[in-house]
Amino acid sequence: MVIIGGGGKHYKKRKGIFSHLAGLGFSNRLALYIILFLAAGLAGGFYLALKSIQYNYSGALACWTIVFTPIGTAASIVLSQIVRKSTIENSSADGEGIKYAAAKANGFIQTGSDESPGI
């Protein structure tokens, strides 16, 4: 682990492919896992379709459709609730967003530079 710092601030550089997942909360990690699960289902359906073409199967692939339709529906419900939860968490009591509230507290003065614009 390398510590990079300046001006009293220290940033830890993480190593590894999945190290960025350590900073995510449970809900966001769950959302990523659901997306990965749906991607695996899509890849499996594509493979099944290729095999069906290869062996001249022209019937319905109902087994795959019946399994993944409710999973896709449930995933969309769960993902929409995760987005709703994040929206609520990132709003003030007045319903203002965090960035808007910070800009309001600064008197709507532009901070930062051209390379790294502020709020």
Secondary structure, 3 states (H helix, E strand, C coil): CEEEEECCEEEEECCCCCHHHHHCCHHHHHHHHHHHHHHHHHHHHHHHHHHHHHCCCCCCCHHHHHHHHHHHHHHHHHHHHHHHHHHHHCECCCCCEHHHHHHHHCCCCCCECCCCECC
